[in-house]
Amino acid sequence: MARFPVVVLGGTFDRLHAGHEALLNTAFRMGRKVGIGLTTTAFLRGRSKPQAELIASYPARRRALAAWLRRHHSDRVWWIAPLDDGFGRSVEPGVSALAVSSDTLEGARAVNRERRRRGLPPVVVVAVPLVLADDLQPVSSRRVRARIIDRRGRRLSRIPIRVRAPREARPAVRAALEDVYPSPQIRWSAPGEPLSVSQRERERRRPSEIDLEVRLRSSRNGTWSIAIAASRIRLPAIRVRVRSAEELETAVQERLHPHPVHTRASQRRIRRFRPNKH
């Protein structure tokens, strides 16, 4: 049920992906009318974006965005406006709320500072959690442009993974990883085994060398603990009781998934707050 008369949001919307869709769908859930500011080519020239030369033109991005809106929200009132500064229509009268991704909250605070400077009341900020790809990194246009992931968040490039698991579990873990990721680069170690001096030194110099870590531990009653971690996300360990290598493989696959459109409950929660007035 819509709570606000007008919700606005802005962005480049290059390679329209699952993260964009989560932001847009939230705006339509929260607002009776939705206005979208789309960054212009001129505005982007003054900003630093990775692989900027690969960003689609304004007309192409507008066509793709409008087609998605017509397909998914044809019965709603919406508009797309050129965004050639940091604020767009978010600092105009009549706006009730601003939808932003959780990593752009500072921009939302800047909007409300500018609104107060203009003598307008602050808007409610709706912060939408980032959607995670299946490598537990956020889905982003930068990563889609680099062909690291696709628009749904599925990993396309090879992924370096450290696996800490007993030897008897490794065939099942390898099969699960190869089912999820294209040609994973797996580095094995036993649970609790310390890294060698050379490994520690290499990771000190190149901290992003490992994208994902998978840890398995077994107990005497046939229960396995499975924990998955990435640089920014650590999933809580789960315990599963398995009777075969096939069941262990399935358990690891299910822990590595779901894909970004079925993210954890904590990812689906929407935070709403009014920024500080100071």
Beta strands, then each sheet from edge to edge (+ up, - down):
strand 1: 4-11
strand 2: 31-39
strand 3: 77-83
strand 4: 97-101
strand 5: 124-128
strand 6: 160-164
strand 7: 185-189
strand 8: 212-218
strand 9: 223-230
strand 10: 234-241
strand 11: 271-273
sheet 1: 3+ 2+ 1+ 4+ 5+ 11-
sheet 2: 7+ 6+ 8+ 9- 10+
end
